[in-house]
């Protein structure tokens, strides 16, 4: 059984409105991470990266300005994947919809692939828990996060690969089969010409109650923070460094809360 464990970073939470800015992946063969078979690249979205995404991921315009576009990156990623089964954490609700949307936006011909979501693996290992975010999985397994930058696809995919192999061996010691649901997704047909966008419609995005709640909570927190800042400063403008620091903290916390709610 061969997996390609991958992670994406994006400009936001909507596959229809936002875009991929980083992909990282590593191959796992029969439960063993093949560190020599690693895929990693930034992706140029064609516009400036929002500040709160830079504060969350550490990825700035300077990282992506000379990177290849999504169509080129996804074709290379498809070649790397080959016939392996893809796996991402929260991949069913986040990563694979982003790949589907990116293929549609670029008008790429696609091929079928199979993929799994490691959240389902976590639910098999800890059936009594209601929390299965990657942070919770890392904490339960006692993984060493030093040397891994969180919310950078390269760091996250390294931690996820270690977490997946440990959970996998707990349920299936020989790792000959995958003890969880497998879904059908798409990747580009490597080297195929792009089709007109009209032939590749982006599936409509349903805004979940969790996403709506996250947006409202974020807006309330930013408004409250602004009022508190004005009160502390007696109506005078606060230094930009202080505002940026607090905005970064608020953005990171609210994004973490939303992603945790999906797990």
ChimeraX attribute file (.defattr): number of C-alpha atoms within 10 A of each C-alpha:
attribute: neighborCount
match mode: 1-to-1
recipient: residues
	/A:1	13
	/A:2	20
	/A:3	25
	/A:4	26
	/A:5	28
	/A:6	27
	/A:7	27
	/A:8	25
	/A:9	25
	/A:10	23
	/A:11	23
	/A:12	17
	/A:13	16
	/A:14	17
	/A:15	23
	/A:16	18
	/A:17	11
	/A:18	15
	/A:19	26
	/A:20	24
	/A:21	27
	/A:22	26
	/A:23	24
	/A:24	23
	/A:25	29
	/A:26	25
	/A:27	25
	/A:28	22
	/A:29	16
	/A:30	19
	/A:31	25
	/A:32	16
	/A:33	21
	/A:34	14
	/A:35	13
	/A:36	8
	/A:37	12
	/A:38	18
	/A:39	18
	/A:40	17
	/A:41	18
	/A:42	23
	/A:43	25
	/A:44	22
	/A:45	21
	/A:46	15
	/A:47	11
	/A:48	13
	/A:49	20
	/A:50	13
	/A:51	17
	/A:52	19
	/A:53	20
	/A:54	14
	/A:55	17
	/A:56	20
	/A:57	18
	/A:58	14
	/A:59	22
	/A:60	16
	/A:61	17
	/A:62	10
	/A:63	15
	/A:64	21
	/A:65	16
	/A:66	11
	/A:67	18
	/A:68	17
	/A:69	18
	/A:70	24
	/A:71	20
	/A:72	15
	/A:73	21
	/A:74	23
	/A:75	20
	/A:76	16
	/A:77	20
	/A:78	20
	/A:79	15
	/A:80	18
	/A:81	22
	/A:82	13
	/A:83	14
	/A:84	19
	/A:85	21
	/A:86	25
	/A:87	26
	/A:88	25
	/A:89	26
	/A:90	22
	/A:91	20
	/A:92	21
	/A:93	13
	/A:94	19
	/A:95	22
	/A:96	25
	/A:97	20
	/A:98	24
	/A:99	21
	/A:100	22
	/A:101	24
	/A:102	23
	/A:103	26
	/A:104	25
	/A:105	21
	/A:106	17
	/A:107	21
	/A:108	26
	/A:109	20
	/A:110	20
	/A:111	12
	/A:112	12
	/A:113	18
	/A:114	16
	/A:115	23
	/A:116	26
	/A:117	22
	/A:118	28
	/A:119	24
	/A:120	20
	/A:121	22
	/A:122	24
	/A:123	16
	/A:124	17
	/A:125	15
	/A:126	15
	/A:127	12
	/A:128	8
	/A:129	10
	/A:130	10
	/A:131	18
	/A:132	24
	/A:133	20
	/A:134	21
	/A:135	16
	/A:136	14
	/A:137	22
	/A:138	17
	/A:139	12
	/A:140	12
	/A:141	12
	/A:142	10
	/A:143	14
	/A:144	10
	/A:145	14
	/A:146	8
	/A:147	9
	/A:148	15
	/A:149	15
	/A:150	18
	/A:151	19
	/A:152	19
	/A:153	25
	/A:154	24
	/A:155	17
	/A:156	23
	/A:157	26
	/A:158	24
	/A:159	22
	/A:160	24
	/A:161	26
	/A:162	18
	/A:163	21
	/A:164	23
	/A:165	19
	/A:166	16
	/A:167	21
	/A:168	25
	/A:169	16
	/A:170	13
	/A:171	16
	/A:172	15
	/A:173	14
	/A:174	12
	/A:175	18
	/A:176	14
	/A:177	14
	/A:178	18
	/A:179	16
	/A:180	17
	/A:181	11
	/A:182	16
	/A:183	13
	/A:184	13
	/A:185	18
	/A:186	18
	/A:187	24
	/A:188	29
	/A:189	19
	/A:190	20
	/A:191	13
	/A:192	11
	/A:193	11
	/A:194	18
	/A:195	14
	/A:196	14
	/A:197	14
	/A:198	10
	/A:199	11
	/A:200	19
	/A:201	14
	/A:202	18
	/A:203	12
	/A:204	9
	/A:205	12
	/A:206	8
	/A:207	9
	/A:208	10
	/A:209	9
	/A:210	14
	/A:211	18
	/A:212	12
	/A:213	12
	/A:214	19
	/A:215	15
	/A:216	12
	/A:217	15
	/A:218	18
	/A:219	13
	/A:220	12
	/A:221	16
	/A:222	16
	/A:223	12
	/A:224	12
	/A:225	16
	/A:226	16
	/A:227	13
	/A:228	13
	/A:229	18
	/A:230	14
	/A:231	11
	/A:232	12
	/A:233	12
	/A:234	10
	/A:235	11
	/A:236	10
	/A:237	11
	/A:238	14
	/A:239	9
	/A:240	9
	/A:241	9
	/A:242	11
	/A:243	15
	/A:244	14
	/A:245	11
	/A:246	16
	/A:247	19
	/A:248	17
	/A:249	14
	/A:250	18
	/A:251	19
	/A:252	17
	/A:253	13
	/A:254	17
	/A:255	20
	/A:256	16
	/A:257	14
	/A:258	19
	/A:259	17
	/A:260	16
	/A:261	15
	/A:262	16
	/A:263	18
